[in-house]
Amino acid sequence: MKFRSTLLASATLAGFLGAASVAAAETTLTFVWHAGTCADALVGIAKDYPDKSVKIVPALVPYGPEWHNKIASEFAIKGDAFDFAMWDSQSTAEFAGGGHVVKMNDIFAQSSYLKADLFPPASLSQYGEYPDGSGQFYGLPANQDAYGLMYRKDLFESAEEKAAFKAKYGRELRVPETYQEAKEVAEFFTRPDKGLYGWGQMGGRDYDFATTASNSFLWSFGGELYNPKTNEIAGYLNSPASIDGVQAYVDMFKFGPPGSGNWGFDEVNASFQQGQLAMAMQWFYFNGSNADPKVNKFAGVTGFGILPGAVGRDGKFRRQFSVGGQGMGINKYSKKLPELVKFMEWYFQPEQQKRYAAVCQTGLRAVLESPDWQGLNSYNAQFANALQYLNDYWHLPEYPVLLDILQEEVSNAISGSKTVEEALGDAAKRQERTLERAGYTIEHKGDAPDVPDTVISPVGQDAIVPVNG
């Protein structure tokens, strides 16, 4: 297919950045994001921006389709109602591919401070590169996130529970390193008569709730969403390994509270904070509240770690899970590029990013790799560890349609209206038709996708490192 892009000329950008601008009485820089802790942090930090003629104005919407659609609809009319925005990593292909976003490479070339090496290469790629491997960037890693694990330390460290678990399963009770272990631990702690369940995870049909969770199982069992070289989906999304992974995900609902197959992140948090769950998959984004005794009455006994991996049918151990968070991109139709670049040069300084990183996950390497930041709380070190295991959806402009198809079919598997094999097979057929209609050539070669596995053998060399807090 042809990649469509409308790039801001470097010469034009140089003129913008080099010109001595005459500030208006007040310049408003509007950004779009979903409402929440991180957006609040940006607004709070921006109040201290030294140039008082510039005001940062949030245009916040709920997390989910409304957030994406607010950005997409403005781009569709080539409007400038916002100047910059935070969007999911997989939306970069849609927005940059449509020619709506300023290319960061031009800013790196002209700015005295903003450079690619301020950010970890993998992070810059995940949150801003399009096409994959091109070295062309359209966003900065403003808010990194990853799926993680939270668990009740009091249950795992109880001598009584340890003895009972060993008597039943013939091994020591520990925070699981594989989903095979997680299934046993979840089964052990599932006690509906006592209001306790072994495992919590998202399964809702809305936005990407079910797929961000199920993809983490799929990849760890050795599955893939597609072959990015040949655009094949059939044979990958519904491969035996992919089916194994999504089946393991669906099976874990047996160890969750009734109705958890419809959960989003709010329900996972509420159930864990009420003491109903021994373990839960959750984004690191929420660890601040789950570590706060004012929010979570079990905060003092809550442990945080990275998600398990899995031993696939090929005998290999893999650990991969969904990337979350957002990159910061610039609306190409904004008429305030000079002021915005100056603000970004200030905002991505370590001093400001340390403030941001006190409540959210920064993308600035100087802060992210700092021992002070990693030791700040009970989960930052785990987050830094998690970054090496991240994987993502398709980085294609057709992402929204592909996502909705997979969400629907995984939801069918969760509800039992289809088997996992049927659901993934139907999703593969529908997604390939979507790509064909968009003009992609699908080469049915049947070769393994050129996507490196995260393989550690034997199991145990990459165990979760408990961090007290």
C-alpha positions in Angstrom: 0.0 0.0 0.0 1.0 3.6 -0.3 1.7 5.5 2.9 0.0 8.9 2.8 1.7 11.8 4.6 1.7 15.5 4.4 4.8 16.7 6.1 5.6 20.2 7.3 8.6 21.4 5.4 11.8 21.7 7.4 12.5 25.1 6.0 9.1 26.4 7.1 9.6 25.0 10.6 13.1 26.5 10.8 11.5 29.9 10.0 8.9 29.4 12.7 11.5 28.5 15.3 14.1 31.1 14.3 11.7 34.0 14.0 11.6 36.5 16.8 7.9 36.1 17.7 5.9 38.9 19.1 3.7 37.4 21.8 0.1 38.3 21.8 -1.6 39.5 25.0 -2.4 35.9 25.6 -1.8 32.7 23.6 -3.8 29.7 24.4 -2.4 26.3 23.6 -5.3 23.7 23.8 -4.7 20.0 24.2 -7.0 17.0 24.0 -6.6 14.0 26.3 -8.7 11.7 28.4 -9.5 13.1 31.8 -7.5 11.7 34.7 -4.4 12.0 36.9 -1.9 12.5 34.1 -3.9 15.3 32.4 -4.3 17.0 35.8 -0.6 16.8 36.3 0.2 18.4 33.0 -2.2 21.3 33.8 -0.7 21.8 37.2 2.8 21.8 35.9 1.9 24.2 33.1 0.8 26.8 35.6 4.4 27.4 36.4 5.4 28.0 32.8 7.6 31.2 32.9 6.0 32.8 29.8 2.8 34.1 31.4 1.5 35.2 28.0 0.9 31.5 27.2 -1.9 29.6 28.8 -2.3 25.8 28.5 -6.0 24.9 28.2 -7.2 21.3 28.5 -10.0 19.8 26.4 -10.7 16.6 28.3 -13.1 13.8 27.5 -13.7 10.3 29.0 -11.3 7.5 28.2 -12.5 5.5 25.2 -14.0 6.2 21.7 -15.1 9.7 22.5 -11.5 10.7 23.2 -10.2 9.2 19.9 -13.1 10.6 17.9 -12.6 14.1 19.2 -9.1 14.1 17.8 -10.1 12.3 14.6 -13.1 14.6 13.8 -11.0 17.7 14.1 -8.3 16.3 11.8 -11.0 15.3 9.3 -11.9 19.0 8.9 -8.3 20.1 9.1 -9.2 22.2 12.1 -7.2 24.0 14.7 -9.6 23.7 17.7 -6.7 22.0 19.5 -2.9 22.5 19.1 -1.6 19.3 20.5 -3.0 16.0 21.8 -2.1 12.8 23.6 -3.3 9.7 21.7 -2.8 6.0 22.0 0.3 4.6 20.3 -1.6 2.7 17.7 -3.5 5.8 16.6 -0.2 7.3 15.3 -0.6 5.4 12.1 -4.1 6.7 11.6 -3.3 10.4 12.3 0.2 10.6 10.9 -0.8 8.4 7.9 -3.5 10.9 7.2 -1.1 13.7 7.0 -2.4 15.6 10.1 0.6 15.6 12.4 3.8 17.6 12.5 6.9 15.4 12.0 9.1 15.5 15.1 12.2 14.9 13.1 12.0 18.4 11.8 11.7 19.8 15.4 14.6 17.6 16.5 16.7 19.2 13.7 15.8 22.8 14.6 15.3 22.8 18.4 18.2 23.5 20.7 16.8 21.1 23.3 14.3 18.6 21.9 16.3 15.7 20.5 15.5 12.0 19.9 18.0 10.9 22.5 16.1 12.4 25.4 13.9 9.4 25.2 14.6 5.6 25.3 14.7 4.5 21.6 12.0 1.8 22.2 9.7 4.3 23.8 10.2 6.9 21.1 9.4 4.2 18.5 6.3 2.8 20.4 4.7 6.2 20.9 5.7 8.1 17.8 7.2 6.1 14.9 5.4 5.6 11.6 5.8 3.5 9.6 7.4 1.0 11.9 11.2 1.0 11.4 11.2 4.1 9.3 12.9 6.5 11.8 10.1 9.0 11.2 8.5 10.2 14.4 5.2 12.0 15.0 4.9 12.0 18.7 6.9 12.0 22.0 6.4 9.5 24.8 4.5 11.8 27.1 2.8 9.2 29.2 4.2 5.7 29.2 2.2 2.8 30.6 2.2 -1.0 30.7 0.1 -3.8 32.0 1.2 -5.1 35.4 0.1 -7.3 38.2 -1.1 -6.4 41.7 -1.6 -8.9 44.5 -2.3 -9.3 48.1 1.0 -9.8 50.0 -0.8 -10.8 53.2 -2.3 -13.8 51.4 0.9 -14.9 49.7 3.0 -14.5 52.8 0.5 -16.3 55.2 2.1 -19.4 56.7 -1.3 -21.1 56.8 -2.0 -20.3 53.1 1.5 -21.5 52.1 1.0 -24.8 53.8 -2.4 -25.3 52.4 -1.2 -24.5 48.9 1.8 -26.8 49.1 -0.4 -29.6 50.3 -2.8 -29.2 47.4 -0.4 -28.4 44.5 2.9 -29.9 45.7 4.9 -26.7 45.2 5.6 -23.4 47.1 3.1 -20.6 46.9 4.6 -17.7 45.1 3.6 -14.8 42.8 3.2 -16.6 39.5 5.8 -16.4 36.8 3.7 -18.2 34.2 0.0 -18.1 33.4 0.0 -21.8 34.1 1.0 -21.1 37.7 -1.4 -18.2 37.8 -4.3 -20.5 37.0 -3.4 -22.7 40.0 -2.9 -19.8 42.4 -6.2 -18.2 41.2 -8.1 -21.4 41.7 -6.6 -21.8 45.2 -7.7 -18.4 46.3 -11.2 -18.5 44.7 -13.6 -18.8 47.7 -17.0 -17.4 46.7 -18.5 -18.2 50.1 -15.9 -15.9 51.7 -16.2 -13.2 49.0 -12.7 -13.9 47.8 -11.7 -14.6 44.2 -8.3 -15.5 42.8 -8.0 -13.3 39.7 -9.4 -10.0 38.2 -9.0 -8.8 34.6 -10.8 -6.7 32.1 -13.2 -8.2 29.6 -15.5 -5.5 28.6 -16.7 -4.9 25.0 -15.9 -1.1 25.2 -12.9 0.3 23.4 -9.9 -2.0 23.9 -10.7 -3.5 27.3 -10.9 -7.2 26.3 -8.1 -7.1 23.7 -5.4 -5.3 25.7 -5.9 -8.1 28.3 -6.2 -11.0 25.9 -3.4 -9.9 23.7 -1.0 -10.2 26.7 -1.9 -13.9 27.0 -1.9 -14.4 23.2 1.7 -13.1 22.8 3.0 -14.9 25.8 1.8 -18.2 24.5 3.6 -17.5 21.2 0.7 -16.1 19.2 0.7 -13.1 16.9 -2.0 -10.7 15.7 -0.7 -10.7 12.1 2.4 -10.8 10.0 3.5 -7.2 9.4 5.6 -8.2 6.4 2.9 -10.0 4.4 -0.2 -8.6 6.1 -1.5 -12.1 6.7 -3.9 -12.5 9.6 -5.4 -15.9 9.0 -2.9 -18.4 10.3 -1.5 -16.0 12.8 -4.4 -14.6 14.8 -6.1 -18.0 14.8 -2.9 -20.1 15.1 -2.8 -22.9 17.7 -0.5 -20.7 19.9 -2.9 -17.7 19.7 -5.9 -19.9 20.5 -4.0 -21.3 23.5 -3.3 -17.8 24.8 -6.8 -16.5 24.4 -8.3 -19.7 25.8 -6.1 -19.3 28.9 -7.4 -15.7 29.2 -11.0 -16.8 28.9 -10.5 -19.6 31.4 -9.3 -17.1 34.0 -12.8 -15.6 34.3 -13.7 -18.8 36.2 -11.7 -17.4 39.1 -13.2 -13.9 39.0 -16.4 -12.5 40.6 -19.6 -13.0 38.7 -20.0 -10.5 35.8 -16.2 -9.8 35.5 -16.4 -10.7 31.9 -17.9 -7.3 31.3 -15.3 -5.4 33.4 -13.3 -2.3 32.5 -10.4 -0.9 34.6 -12.7 0.8 37.1 -14.3 -2.5 38.1 -10.9 -4.2 38.5 -9.8 -1.4 40.8 -13.0 -1.4 42.8 -13.0 -5.1 43.3 -9.4 -5.2 44.4 -9.8 -2.2 46.7 -12.8 -4.0 48.4 -10.7 -7.0 49.1 -12.4 -9.3 46.6 -9.3 -10.2 44.6 -6.0 -12.0 45.5 -4.5 -10.9 42.2 -5.4 -8.6 39.3 -4.1 -7.5 35.9 -4.1 -3.7 35.8 -2.3 -0.8 34.2 0.6 0.8 36.1 -1.3 4.0 35.6 -3.6 3.1 38.4 -0.9 2.0 40.9 -0.8 5.4 42.5 -4.4 5.1 43.7 -4.0 1.4 44.5 -1.0 2.2 46.7 -2.9 5.0 48.5 -4.5 3.9 51.8 -7.1 6.7 51.4 -8.3 4.9 48.3 -7.4 1.3 48.9 -7.9 0.0 52.4 -5.5 -2.9 51.5 -2.8 -0.6 50.2 -0.4 -1.6 53.0 -0.5 -5.2 51.9 -0.7 -4.6 48.1 2.3 -5.8 46.1 3.1 -4.8 42.5 4.9 -6.7 39.8 5.0 -7.5 36.1 2.6 -9.9 34.5 3.5 -13.5 34.1 4.7 -15.1 30.9 3.7 -18.5 29.6 5.3 -21.8 28.4 4.0 -22.3 24.9 3.3 -25.6 23.2 6.8 -25.4 21.7 8.3 -25.5 25.3 9.6 -21.9 25.2 8.9 -19.4 27.9 7.8 -16.0 26.6 6.7 -12.8 28.4 4.9 -10.1 26.4 2.1 -7.8 27.4 0.3 -4.7 26.1 1.8 -1.3 26.0 -0.4 1.5 27.2 -0.2 5.2 27.7 0.0 7.9 25.0 2.4 10.0 22.9 2.2 13.7 22.5 1.6 14.9 19.0 1.2 18.3 17.3 -1.8 19.2 15.2 -0.4 20.2 11.8 -3.2 22.8 11.4 -2.3 24.7 14.5 -1.2 28.3 13.9 0.8 28.4 17.2 3.7 26.1 16.4 6.5 28.5 17.7 4.8 28.9 21.1 4.0 25.2 21.3 7.6 24.1 20.6 8.9 26.5 23.2 6.4 25.1 25.8 7.5 21.6 24.9 11.1 22.5 25.3 10.3 23.6 28.8 7.9 20.8 29.7 10.3 18.0 28.8 13.1 19.4 31.0 13.9 17.0 33.9 12.7 19.4 36.5 9.2 19.4 35.0 9.2 15.7 34.2 10.2 14.8 37.8 7.1 16.5 39.0 5.0 14.6 36.4 6.7 11.3 37.2 5.7 11.6 40.8 2.2 10.6 39.8 2.5 9.2 36.2 5.1 7.3 34.1 7.4 9.7 32.2 9.0 9.0 28.9 12.1 11.1 29.6 15.1 8.9 29.9 16.9 11.0 32.5 14.1 10.6 35.0 13.0 7.1 34.0 16.4 5.6 34.5 17.1 7.5 37.7 17.5 5.4 40.9 15.7 8.1 42.8 12.6 7.8 40.7 12.8 4.0 40.7 12.9 4.0 44.4 10.2 6.6 44.9 7.4 4.1 45.5 6.6 0.4 45.5 6.1 0.0 41.8 8.4 2.3 39.7 11.2 -0.2 39.6 8.7 -2.8 38.4 7.6 -0.4 35.7 11.1 0.1 34.5 11.5 -3.7 34.3 8.2 -4.0 32.4 9.3 -1.8 29.5 11.4 -4.5 27.9 8.3 -6.8 27.5 5.9 -4.5 25.7 4.1 -5.3 22.5 1.4 -3.4 20.6 -1.5 -3.6 18.2 -1.2 -3.1 14.4 0.4 0.2 13.6 -1.9 0.7 10.6 -4.3 3.5 9.7 -7.1 0.9 9.7 -6.4 0.3 13.4 -9.9 1.5 14.7 -11.7 -1.0 12.4 -9.3 -3.9 13.2 -9.7 -3.2 16.9 -13.5 -3.2 16.9 -13.5 -6.5 15.0 -11.2 -8.1 17.5 -13.0 -6.6 20.5 -16.3 -8.1 19.2 -14.9 -11.5 18.6 -13.0 -11.8 21.8 -16.1 -10.7 23.6 -18.0 -13.5 21.8 -15.4 -15.9 23.2 -15.8 -14.5 26.7 -19.6 -14.8 26.6 -19.4 -18.3 25.2 -21.4 -17.5 22.1 -18.4 -18.7 20.1 -15.5 -20.9 20.9 -12.1 -19.2 21.1 -11.2 -21.0 17.8 -14.3 -19.8 16.1 -14.0 -16.3 17.4 -10.4 -15.8 16.3 -11.0 -17.5 13.0 -13.9 -15.2 12.2 -11.9 -12.2 13.4 -9.0 -13.1 11.0 -11.3 -13.4 8.0 -13.1 -10.1 8.8 -9.8 -8.3 9.4 -8.2 -9.6 6.2 -11.3 -8.3 4.2 -10.8 -4.9 5.9 -7.2 -4.7 4.7 -8.1 -5.9 1.2 -10.8 -3.3 0.9 -8.2 -0.7 2.0 -5.9 -1.7 -0.8 -3.4 -4.0 1.0 -1.9 -7.0 -0.7 -2.0 -10.0 1.5 0.7 -12.6 0.7 -0.3 -16.0 2.0 3.2 -17.4 2.5 2.6 -19.1 5.8 6.0 -18.1 7.1 6.5 -17.1 10.8 6.3 -13.4 11.3 9.5 -11.6 11.8 8.7 -10.5 15.3 11.3 -11.4 18.0 10.0 -13.4 20.9 10.8 -12.4 24.4 12.2 -15.8 25.5 13.8 -16.6 28.8 14.7 -20.1 29.7 14.6 -21.8 32.1 11.6 -20.3 33.8 12.7 -18.5 36.9 15.6 -16.5 35.6 13.2 -13.6 35.1 11.1 -13.8 38.3 9.2 -10.9 39.6 11.3 -8.9 42.0 9.2 -7.9 45.0 9.4 -4.3 46.0 8.2 -3.5 49.4 6.0 -0.4 49.9 
